[in-house]
Amino acid sequence: MDNNFSEVYIHIPFCVRKCLYCDFLSFAADEKAKEKYIDALCTELMFIGKERCKTSLSSVFIGGGTPSVLPSDLIVKAMESVKDNFTLAEDAEVTIECNPGTVDEEKLKAYKTCGINRISFGLQSVHDEELKSLGRIHTFDDFLKSYDAAVNAGFTNINVDLMSDIPGQTTESWEKTLKTICELKPAPTHISAYSLIVEEGTPFAEMEEEGRLDIPDEETDREMYHMTSKILSEYGYGRYEISNYAKPGSECRHNLGYWTGVEYYGAGLGAASYYGGCRFTNTSELPVYMDDPIDSFKLDEKLTLADKMSEFMILGLRLTKGINTKDFTKRFGQDVMDIYGKQIHRFLDEKLLEEADAEEPAGSKMIRLSERGLDLANHVMQSFI
Ligand code: SF4
């Protein structure tokens, strides 16, 4: 099936060890397994790039897991495979996720040389005791060294992931985390600020059940939530999605693509793809993937028109600019008010949604979450399912 995907996600499932809250597909592995994995990944990338992709890529995102636990030559090998088998747009955004303490200047320079131009650091907190309570492998000092190494290697586009609702965290410690990161020199271009979610099957879920997880209460959570956008905007970060903030022009293309329904291919273990109106997922069994990385994916679902409309609304409303009514008509041949008029009017009346003139095309409107609506985003979005 030919397709028009313009984004590729590459999953690297390896980590030094598991964090206590993590339910991502990731695990520790030896060097031999890592090498074999990259060979399988390159086979998949070669097949997909040569056989299925007819468009140029505007974004490549190497995520995980912790891609930076691989020796740099394996990342370079994966990138060579991308460049050999796909056409990369001249201004393509190429991101790699790194954990503090797993990179040095030499590794980062190798990333830069092979075409990676954006680093995303998983930091979470500037307080070592909070990092320890999450089961992270690094200290804040490790982060500072890794951040400096990235700057020295020539990276100017850097994201830092932060987390609120960490066990033991207070509004004061969260404020310090936000301000310390905003005051880095040079400051990161992008900050993702998510709150902790206790996922089933994780050590945190078990601790919560046994009453041993001391996470901030709801009132503190709301205080931290409001503090986040206030502080980040004071430091010049625009909120463009519920949990994502960027300096002007540094919004993450990979994220934006996902929220605006751009088709993407996910390569690697357990990676998800969306193209041709269908969703696919690669196997999450490592031996199965290694054995046949080309045929290890399965069709999850073919999206109906109703699914696609619902997804357009739910993902689009995550963006602070909201959805463009004419984009909806262009994509689905129907007026958004004919499909979702009831919900939209109700939330406009309740001031959870607001309407604004769109910059283009002429006469179109943006429908977006209001300040209060952002607070109650899940409640609003549920009505579009
Ligand atoms: S580093 Fe990220 S992917 Fe790895 S265990 Fe921790 S949270 Fe999960």
Residues whose N, C-alpha, C, O or C-beta is under 5 A from the ligand:
A	BS01	SF4	C15 R17 K18 C19 C22 F24 S26 G64 G65 T66
